[in-house]
Every structure is written in C-alpha cells, then in structure tokens.
Amino acid sequence: MATFEAQVEGLTSLSIDGNSAPTQTELTQFLTDGAKEILSVIPKQKKAMYSTSNTLDSGDTTLTIGGSEILGVVRNDGTIDQPCRRIPLSLSGRAQDSEEMIYGTVTDPVWWITINALNMFPTPTDAQNGLIQTLAYPAVAYGDSAITKFPDEAEYLVPIYASIKAIQNALGAKAGNSDITTALTAINTEIDECLSIADSAATEIGLANAEADKATAEVALANTEVDKMAAEVVLANAEVDLSNAEVDKMAAEIALTNSTLDAALSSVGSNVDTATAAIATAAGRVNTAVALANTQFDSAVTANSSEDIELASSHVKAGQGFISEAQAAVSEAQTYVNEVSSRVNQVNAEVQIAQGYIGTATGYGNIAQGFGQTAQGYISTANGYGGVAQGFLGIASGFMNTAQGYIATANAYLQQIQAKIGIAQGYANEAQSRLSVLTTEYTWLEKQQAKLQADYDKGLQMIAGA
C-alpha cells in the first residue's frame, strides 16, 4: 500500500520533501492531527475497541494523562473491579476524610485529575490495583502506510485531512513566495530611493524657486525704474511735441518769409528790367537831343559871330526844340526812375516783413530749442533710470542663472528617478508574471481543497454516526 506521503502527493499534486511546502515533518504533524480528530468523533462505545489499559499499583499510584482520552476507571476491591466515580479536584480532600459523606472506599472508590495526572482513592496497591482505559491518539509518520489501533474504514480520511492542511500550507507559501517577495522588496527599494531622490530634487527646486523669487524681486525693482523711465520719456515726448509745435510755427513763418520774398522778387524783377531799359532808351534820346541842340547852338554861335542874327536865332530855336525833346526824354526817364525807386521801396517793405517773419521764426526756434533741451533733460533722467533698471536686471539674470543651475541638478535627479522607476517597473513586471502563474496554481489548489474538504466532512459525518 502507498505511503501516506504518496497518497497526499496524489491528492494535491504537490511534491513533498524535506524543504518543500509543506515539509515531510509538517506532513507527519498533519497526519497525526487528522488521526486524532477522526478518533475524537467516533462513538464512545467504538472507541473502546482502540483503547489501551493502564494499571495503577503500589509502584505507580497515579497515571500521567498526556493527550489521551479517559474511557473508564475501575479499582479492584480484592474480589472484583469496582467502578470509580469522578470527583472534582476541589473535593479530593474530603473524599479522603472518613467523616465526609463523599469518602471513597474500596467498594466506592473515587478519582480526580490534578496537574495532568489521574489520582485514585483508596490508593491502588499490588493486591487491589486500579485499571484505567484510555484512548491514546496515534503518531502517524509521512512514511507510514497504516495506523495501528485505528478503524480501517476511517483510515482513508487521514491522508485527506493531511492533504487539506498541506494545500493550506502550500497556499500560504505561495502567498509569501520568496521570488515575488524579493521582487516586491526590490520595487520598494527602488521606490524608496526614488522618494529620497525626489526629496533632493524638491530641495533643488525649492532653491531654484528662492532664486527665482529673488530674480522676480529684482525685476520688480527694474520695472519700477522702467516705469519712472517711461514717465520721463512721456515728459520728454510732451516737450518734443511742444518743440515740434514751435518748429511747425517757425516753418510757417519761414514759409511766409519765402512767399513774401518770392512775391517781391517776382514783381520787381521784370518791372525793374523794363524800367531800366526804358531809362536807357530815354537817356539815349536825351543824349541825341542834347547833341543836336549843341550842334544848333554851335551854329547859332557861328551865325552870331558872322552877325547873322536871324540865322543864329533860327539855330537857337532849333537847339531849344532839341532841348525840349531832351527834357521830355529826361522826364520820361525820371518816371521810370521813380517807378524803379517805388519797386525798390516795395521790395524793402517786403524784406522788412520777411525779416519780421524770420524774427518770429527765430523766436519759435529758440522756444523749440528750450523745449528740446528740457526733453533732453528728461531723456537723460530716463537713461539714468534705464541704467538702474539694467543693473537690477543684471542681478536678476544672475539669480536666474543660479536657479537654472538648481533646475539642472533637479532635472538630473528626475532622470535618476525615471531610471529607478524603469527598474521598479521591471521588477513589477516580473512580480506580475510570477503572480499570474501563482494565481493559476492558487486557484487550482483552492478548488482542490474545497473538494477534499467536502469529501472529508462527508466521511467524518459517516464515522461519527457509525
């Protein structure tokens, strides 16, 4: 017949040895526990078939019970075995006092248990010994194939019971699978390292934020200076606008000057040229008339010298006629001269007006220059604010560079975290793969355990009712 170990392996598909789950030592314990449980439920009258007799006499007056079940106690009175009545430990003293009603006698002996030992009164002797019938539970080893003092019809339940416990042991071992535990521990280790690195990254980010806050403060100061600069620029623009307005006025005056001068030059030029030509013509006529008059007067002088008064008078009249012509030409030339003088006076007037426009334009220019100088002052002030702002921005840039360094360090930490997460993911995949296999095995073992439990419960009920 197959050993109990082989039977359990056949029922569970487990391979059992000295290092398995369960071990052979644990299987022996399961078999022993199963035999004890089965014997404990069979009817009492049937238990006597598998009991053991223990004798008390002068040499052994008490019996160590151990884990045995007491089925019956008798004491011989010298003739027959008298049944012993059980009393509680608290009455054991009275039972040994002849004055007490519960006093034990050879025909009405008593027994009690104290400190896992059965005591009897009257005390057994070699002539009047005591006999205790006990049911000792057998020790069943994994290599056994049969159990002594055990009902044959219930023996098959012992490996079933052990199989149920073996499966429970195996399920517990699978739940604590060392490979999975190792993988989970490795995951935790990587995650813990991630947390540690994350703390370092958080520290770097905190430092970066602090630097960024400093940079922000410097930028705020720079913004304040820029606002001041903008205000100065606005003032400068206002002055420039005023300057431009004055320049526009100056340009208008200059335009009026140009227009006036152009008009004067335009009207004088052709008229003066015409008058000048007319004056030249009149002068020619005067010269001719005067020359003719001189000729007549010279002839008059000659005639007068010849005492030709009438001829001389004729020449004088002729000369006077030429003088009249000359005077008329002179009058005409004088008219043109007057016209030229009038035109010159007109030009002088226009020039004076133009000079007035130029004076006004110069005034506007001077005002514009003043506004420009004021604007330049505002711009200089604005440049000063800009320089201060630039200084703040330079400091802010330094803080941001420092922050960038912290961020670079934090990024390095984050890359380490990513690598750790990748490693942890690898362990997680390994654990998941092993869990998948274990889940299949676990499910099969659970189902097999349920079947064996049902078979065991059914068999136990049949044995208990036998």
C-alpha positions as CSV (number, residue, x, y, z in Angstrom):
1,M,0.0,0.0,0.0
2,A,1.2,3.5,-0.8
3,T,2.7,5.6,2.0
4,F,0.6,8.5,3.3
5,E,3.1,10.9,1.7
6,A,2.5,9.3,-1.7
7,Q,-1.3,9.5,-1.1
8,V,-1.1,13.1,-0.2
9,E,1.0,13.9,-3.2
10,G,-1.5,12.1,-5.4
11,L,-4.4,14.1,-3.9
12,T,-2.7,17.5,-4.1
13,S,-0.2,17.3,-7.0
14,L,2.4,18.6,-4.5
15,S,6.0,17.3,-4.4
16,I,6.9,16.9,-0.7
17,D,10.4,16.6,0.7
18,G,12.5,18.0,3.5
19,N,12.4,21.5,2.1
20,S,9.1,21.7,0.4
21,A,5.9,23.4,1.4
22,P,4.8,21.5,3.5
23,T,7.9,19.7,4.6
24,Q,7.8,16.0,5.5
25,T,7.9,16.9,9.2
26,E,4.9,19.1,8.8
27,L,3.1,16.4,6.8
28,T,3.7,14.0,9.7
29,Q,2.1,16.5,12.1
30,F,-0.9,16.9,9.7
31,L,-1.4,13.1,9.6
32,T,-1.2,12.8,13.4
33,D,-3.7,15.7,13.8
34,G,-6.1,14.1,11.3
35,A,-6.0,10.7,13.1
36,K,-6.7,12.5,16.4
37,E,-9.6,14.4,15.1
38,I,-11.1,11.3,13.4
39,L,-10.8,9.2,16.6
40,S,-12.3,12.0,18.7
41,V,-15.6,11.9,16.8
42,I,-16.3,8.2,16.6
43,P,-18.9,6.9,19.1
44,K,-17.6,6.2,22.6
45,Q,-18.6,2.6,22.6
46,K,-16.5,2.1,19.5
47,K,-13.5,4.0,20.9
48,A,-13.1,1.1,23.4
49,M,-12.0,-1.1,20.5
50,Y,-8.9,1.0,20.1
51,S,-8.2,1.8,23.7
52,T,-5.2,1.0,26.0
53,S,-5.3,-0.4,29.6
54,N,-3.1,1.3,32.2
55,T,-2.6,-0.4,35.6
56,L,-2.0,1.5,38.9
57,D,-0.4,-0.3,41.8
58,S,2.0,0.3,44.6
59,G,4.7,1.3,42.2
60,D,2.6,3.6,40.1
61,T,-0.2,5.1,42.1
62,T,-1.0,7.9,39.5
63,L,-1.3,8.0,35.8
64,T,0.0,10.8,33.6
65,I,-2.8,11.5,31.2
66,G,-0.9,13.3,28.4
67,G,-3.2,13.8,25.5
68,S,-5.2,10.6,26.0
69,E,-8.9,10.4,26.4
70,I,-10.1,8.5,29.6
71,L,-12.8,6.0,28.7
72,G,-13.2,4.2,32.1
73,V,-11.7,3.9,35.6
74,V,-12.1,0.8,38.0
75,R,-10.4,-0.4,41.2
76,N,-10.2,-3.9,42.4
77,D,-11.5,-4.4,45.9
78,G,-9.8,-7.8,46.3
79,T,-12.5,-9.7,44.6
80,I,-14.0,-7.6,41.7
81,D,-13.3,-4.4,39.9
82,Q,-15.3,-1.6,41.3
83,P,-16.3,1.4,39.2
84,C,-14.6,4.6,40.3
85,R,-16.6,7.8,40.4
86,R,-15.0,11.0,39.2
87,I,-14.9,14.0,41.6
88,P,-13.7,17.5,41.1
89,L,-10.2,18.4,42.4
90,S,-11.8,20.7,45.0
91,L,-13.4,17.6,46.7
92,S,-10.4,15.4,46.6
93,G,-9.6,16.3,50.2
94,R,-13.0,15.4,51.6
95,A,-13.0,12.2,49.6
96,Q,-10.1,11.1,51.7
97,D,-11.8,12.0,55.1
98,S,-13.7,9.1,56.5
99,E,-16.0,11.6,58.3
100,E,-17.2,13.0,54.9
101,M,-20.2,11.6,53.0
102,I,-18.2,11.5,49.8
103,Y,-15.4,9.5,51.4
104,G,-14.0,7.0,49.0
105,T,-14.0,3.3,49.9
106,V,-12.7,0.1,48.3
107,T,-16.3,-0.6,47.1
108,D,-16.9,3.1,46.1
109,P,-13.5,4.4,45.0
110,V,-13.1,7.9,43.5
111,W,-10.7,9.6,41.1
112,W,-9.7,13.1,40.0
113,I,-7.2,14.8,37.9
114,T,-4.6,17.3,39.1
115,I,-1.6,18.6,37.1
116,N,-2.4,16.3,34.2
117,A,-2.3,13.2,36.4
118,L,-5.1,10.8,37.3
119,N,-5.3,10.2,41.1
120,M,-7.3,7.4,42.8
121,F,-8.6,6.8,46.3
122,P,-8.2,4.5,48.1
123,T,-4.7,4.4,46.7
124,P,-4.1,1.4,44.5
125,T,-1.9,-1.5,45.7
126,D,-0.5,-4.5,44.2
127,A,-3.4,-6.6,45.7
128,Q,-6.0,-4.0,44.8
129,N,-4.8,-2.3,41.7
130,G,-6.5,0.3,39.5
131,L,-7.2,-0.1,35.8
132,I,-7.7,3.0,33.5
133,Q,-8.9,2.5,30.0
134,T,-7.5,5.3,27.8
135,L,-7.7,6.2,24.1
136,A,-4.2,7.1,23.0
137,Y,-4.0,9.1,19.8
138,P,-1.5,7.5,17.4
139,A,1.5,9.3,15.9
140,V,1.4,8.9,12.1
141,A,4.6,9.4,10.1
142,Y,4.7,10.5,6.5
143,G,6.4,7.2,5.5
144,D,3.7,5.0,7.2
145,S,1.1,3.2,5.2
146,A,-1.2,2.0,8.0
147,I,-2.3,3.1,11.5
148,T,-2.4,0.7,14.4
149,K,-5.4,0.8,16.8
150,F,-7.4,2.8,14.3
151,P,-10.6,2.0,12.4
152,D,-9.8,0.7,9.0
153,E,-12.9,2.3,7.4
154,A,-11.7,5.8,8.6
155,E,-8.1,5.5,7.7
156,Y,-8.6,7.0,4.2
157,L,-9.7,10.2,5.9
158,V,-6.3,10.7,7.5
159,P,-4.5,11.5,4.2
160,I,-7.5,13.6,3.0
161,Y,-7.2,15.7,6.2
162,A,-3.4,16.0,5.7
163,S,-4.0,16.9,2.1
164,I,-6.3,19.8,3.1
165,K,-3.7,21.1,5.6
166,A,-0.9,20.5,3.0
167,I,-2.8,22.7,0.5
168,Q,-3.3,25.4,3.1
169,N,0.4,25.3,3.8
170,A,1.2,25.5,0.1
171,L,-1.3,28.3,-0.4
172,G,0.4,30.2,2.5
173,A,3.8,29.6,1.0
174,K,2.6,30.8,-2.4
175,A,1.2,34.0,-0.8
176,G,4.7,34.5,0.6
177,N,6.6,33.4,-2.5
178,S,10.2,34.4,-1.9
179,D,10.8,35.4,-5.6
180,I,7.7,37.6,-5.5
181,T,8.7,39.0,-2.1
182,T,12.2,39.6,-3.5
183,A,10.8,41.5,-6.5
184,L,8.4,43.5,-4.3
185,T,11.2,44.3,-1.9
186,A,13.3,45.4,-4.9
187,I,10.4,47.6,-6.1
188,N,10.1,49.1,-2.6
189,T,13.8,49.7,-2.5
190,E,13.7,51.5,-5.9
191,I,10.6,53.5,-4.8
192,D,12.3,54.4,-1.5
193,E,15.3,55.6,-3.5
194,C,13.0,57.5,-5.8
195,L,11.5,59.2,-2.8
196,S,14.9,60.1,-1.4
197,I,16.0,61.4,-4.8
198,A,12.7,63.2,-5.2
199,D,13.4,64.9,-1.8
200,S,16.7,66.0,-3.2
201,A,15.0,67.2,-6.4
202,A,12.4,69.1,-4.3
203,T,15.2,70.7,-2.4
204,E,16.9,71.9,-5.6
205,I,13.5,73.1,-7.0
206,G,13.0,75.0,-3.7
207,L,16.4,76.6,-4.0
208,A,15.5,77.4,-7.7
209,N,12.2,79.0,-6.6
210,A,14.0,81.0,-4.0
211,E,16.4,82.3,-6.6
212,A,13.5,82.9,-9.0
213,D,11.8,84.9,-6.2
214,K,14.9,87.0,-5.8
215,A,15.0,87.5,-9.5
216,T,11.3,88.4,-9.5
217,A,12.0,91.0,-6.8
218,E,14.9,92.5,-8.9
219,V,12.7,92.5,-12.0
220,A,10.0,94.3,-9.9
221,L,12.6,96.9,-8.9
222,A,13.7,97.1,-12.6
223,N,10.0,97.6,-13.6
224,T,9.7,100.4,-11.1
225,E,12.7,102.1,-12.7
226,V,11.3,101.4,-16.2
227,D,8.0,103.0,-15.1
228,K,10.0,106.1,-13.9
229,M,11.9,106.0,-17.2
230,A,8.6,105.8,-19.1
231,A,7.3,108.7,-17.2
232,E,10.4,110.8,-18.1
233,V,10.0,109.7,-21.7
234,V,6.4,110.8,-21.6
235,L,7.5,114.2,-20.3
236,A,10.3,114.3,-22.9
237,N,7.7,113.4,-25.6
238,A,5.5,116.2,-24.4
239,E,8.4,118.6,-24.6
240,V,9.3,117.3,-28.0
241,D,5.7,117.8,-29.1
242,L,5.8,121.4,-27.8
243,S,9.2,121.8,-29.6
244,N,7.7,120.3,-32.8
245,A,4.8,122.7,-32.5
246,E,7.2,125.6,-32.2
247,V,9.2,124.2,-35.1
248,D,6.0,124.0,-37.1
249,K,5.2,127.6,-36.3
250,M,8.8,128.5,-37.3
251,A,8.4,126.6,-40.5
252,A,5.2,128.5,-41.2
253,E,7.0,131.8,-40.6
254,I,9.8,130.8,-42.9
255,A,7.2,129.7,-45.5
256,L,5.7,133.2,-45.2
257,T,9.1,134.7,-45.5
258,N,9.9,132.7,-48.6
259,S,6.5,133.5,-50.1
260,T,7.0,137.2,-49.4
261,L,10.5,137.3,-50.8
262,D,9.3,135.2,-53.8
263,A,6.5,137.7,-54.4
264,A,8.8,140.7,-54.1
265,L,11.4,139.3,-56.3
266,S,8.8,138.1,-58.8
267,S,7.1,141.6,-59.1
268,V,10.3,143.7,-59.0
269,G,12.5,141.7,-61.4
270,S,10.6,142.2,-64.8
271,N,9.4,145.7,-63.9
272,V,12.8,146.9,-62.9
273,D,14.3,145.4,-66.0
274,T,11.7,147.1,-68.2
275,A,12.1,150.5,-66.4
276,T,15.9,150.2,-66.7
277,A,15.6,149.6,-70.4
278,A,13.2,152.5,-70.8
279,I,15.6,154.7,-68.8
280,A,18.5,153.7,-71.1
281,T,16.3,154.5,-74.1
282,A,15.3,157.9,-72.7
283,A,18.9,158.6,-71.9
284,G,19.9,157.8,-75.5
285,R,17.2,160.1,-76.7
286,V,18.4,162.8,-74.2
287,N,22.0,162.4,-75.5
288,T,20.8,162.7,-79.1
289,A,18.6,165.7,-78.4
290,V,21.4,167.4,-76.4
291,A,23.9,166.6,-79.2
292,L,21.5,168.1,-81.8
293,A,20.9,171.0,-79.5
294,N,24.6,171.6,-79.1
295,T,25.0,171.5,-82.9
296,Q,22.3,174.1,-83.3
297,F,23.8,176.2,-80.5
298,D,27.3,175.9,-82.1
299,S,25.7,177.0,-85.5
300,A,24.0,179.9,-83.7
301,V,27.3,181.0,-82.2
302,T,28.9,180.9,-85.7
303,A,26.0,182.8,-87.2
304,N,26.1,185.3,-84.4
305,S,29.9,185.7,-85.0
306,S,29.0,186.5,-88.6
307,E,26.5,188.9,-87.3
308,D,23.8,186.9,-88.9
309,I,21.3,187.4,-86.1
310,E,18.4,185.9,-87.9
311,L,20.3,182.6,-88.7
312,A,21.6,182.5,-85.1
313,S,18.1,182.9,-83.8
314,S,16.9,180.2,-86.1
315,H,19.7,177.9,-84.7
316,V,18.9,178.8,-81.1
317,K,15.2,177.9,-81.7
318,A,16.2,174.7,-83.2
319,G,18.5,174.0,-80.3
320,Q,15.8,174.9,-77.9
321,G,13.5,172.4,-79.7
322,F,16.1,169.7,-79.2
323,I,16.5,170.8,-75.5
324,S,12.7,170.4,-75.1
325,E,13.0,166.9,-76.6
326,A,15.8,166.1,-74.2
327,Q,13.8,167.5,-71.3
328,A,10.8,165.3,-72.4
329,A,13.2,162.3,-72.5
330,V,14.6,163.2,-69.1
331,S,11.0,163.5,-67.7
332,E,10.2,160.1,-69.2
333,A,13.4,158.6,-67.7
334,Q,12.6,160.2,-64.4
335,T,9.2,158.5,-64.4
336,Y,10.9,155.1,-64.9
337,V,13.5,156.0,-62.2
338,N,10.6,156.8,-59.9
339,E,9.0,153.5,-60.8
340,V,12.2,151.7,-60.1
341,S,12.5,153.5,-56.8
342,S,8.9,152.6,-55.9
343,R,9.7,149.0,-56.8
344,V,12.8,149.1,-54.6
345,N,10.8,150.6,-51.8
346,Q,8.2,147.9,-52.2
347,V,11.0,145.2,-52.0
348,N,12.4,146.9,-49.0
349,A,9.0,146.7,-47.4
350,E,8.6,143.1,-48.3
351,V,12.1,142.4,-47.0
352,Q,11.2,144.1,-43.7
353,I,8.1,141.9,-43.5
354,A,10.2,138.9,-44.3
355,Q,12.6,139.9,-41.6
356,G,9.7,140.1,-39.2
357,Y,8.7,136.6,-40.2
358,I,12.3,135.5,-39.7
359,G,12.4,137.1,-36.3
360,T,9.3,135.4,-35.3
361,A,10.6,132.1,-36.7
362,T,13.8,132.6,-34.8
363,G,11.8,133.1,-31.6
364,Y,9.8,129.9,-32.3
365,G,13.2,128.2,-33.0
366,N,14.6,129.4,-29.6
367,I,11.4,128.2,-27.8
368,A,11.7,124.9,-29.6
369,Q,15.3,124.7,-28.6
370,G,14.3,125.2,-25.0
371,F,11.7,122.5,-25.2
372,G,14.3,120.3,-26.8
373,Q,16.8,120.9,-24.1
374,T,14.1,120.2,-21.4
375,A,13.2,117.0,-23.3
376,Q,16.9,116.1,-23.4
377,G,17.0,116.5,-19.6
378,Y,14.0,114.2,-19.3
379,I,15.7,111.7,-21.6
380,S,18.9,111.9,-19.6
381,T,16.9,111.2,-16.4
382,A,15.1,108.4,-18.2
383,N,18.5,107.0,-19.3
384,G,19.6,107.1,-15.6
385,Y,16.5,105.1,-14.6
386,G,17.2,102.8,-17.5
387,G,20.8,102.2,-16.2
388,V,19.5,101.4,-12.7
389,A,16.9,99.1,-14.2
390,Q,19.6,97.4,-16.3
391,G,21.6,96.9,-13.0
392,F,18.5,95.3,-11.4
393,L,18.0,93.1,-14.5
394,G,21.7,92.1,-14.4
395,I,21.3,91.0,-10.7
396,A,18.0,89.2,-11.7
397,S,19.9,87.4,-14.5
398,G,22.5,86.2,-12.0
399,F,19.7,84.8,-9.8
400,M,18.1,83.2,-12.8
401,N,21.4,81.6,-13.8
402,T,21.8,80.2,-10.3
403,A,18.2,79.0,-10.4
404,Q,18.9,77.4,-13.8
405,G,21.8,75.5,-12.1
406,Y,19.5,74.2,-9.4
407,I,16.9,73.3,-12.0
408,A,19.6,71.4,-14.0
409,T,20.5,69.5,-10.8
410,A,16.8,68.8,-10.2
411,N,16.5,67.5,-13.8
412,A,19.4,65.2,-13.1
413,Y,17.6,63.9,-10.1
414,L,14.4,63.5,-12.1
415,Q,16.3,61.4,-14.7
416,Q,17.6,59.2,-11.9
417,I,14.0,58.8,-10.6
418,Q,13.0,57.9,-14.1
419,A,15.7,55.2,-14.3
420,K,14.7,53.9,-10.8
421,I,11.0,53.8,-11.9
422,G,12.1,51.9,-15.0
423,I,13.9,49.4,-12.8
424,A,11.0,49.2,-10.4
425,Q,8.7,48.6,-13.4
426,G,10.9,45.7,-14.5
427,Y,10.6,44.2,-11.0
428,A,6.8,44.8,-11.1
429,N,6.5,43.0,-14.4
430,E,8.5,40.1,-13.0
431,A,6.2,40.0,-9.9
432,Q,3.1,40.3,-12.1
433,S,4.3,37.4,-14.3
434,R,5.0,35.2,-11.2
435,L,1.7,36.3,-9.6
436,S,-0.1,35.2,-12.8
437,V,1.4,31.8,-12.6
438,L,0.8,31.6,-8.9
439,T,-2.8,32.7,-9.3
440,T,-3.5,29.8,-11.6
441,E,-1.8,27.4,-9.2
442,Y,-3.6,29.1,-6.2
443,T,-7.0,28.8,-7.9
444,W,-6.5,25.1,-8.6
445,L,-5.3,24.4,-5.1
446,E,-8.3,26.3,-3.6
447,K,-10.7,24.3,-5.7
448,Q,-8.9,21.0,-4.9
449,Q,-9.0,21.9,-1.2
450,A,-12.7,22.6,-1.4
451,K,-13.3,19.2,-3.0
452,L,-11.2,17.4,-0.4
453,Q,-12.9,19.3,2.4
454,A,-16.3,18.2,1.2
455,D,-15.1,14.6,0.9
456,Y,-13.6,14.8,4.4
457,D,-16.7,16.3,6.0
458,K,-18.9,13.7,4.4
459,G,-16.6,10.8,5.6
460,L,-16.3,12.3,9.1
461,Q,-20.1,12.5,9.4
462,M,-20.4,8.9,8.4
463,I,-17.8,7.8,11.0
464,A,-19.3,9.9,13.7
465,G,-22.7,8.3,13.2
466,A,-21.4,4.8,13.0
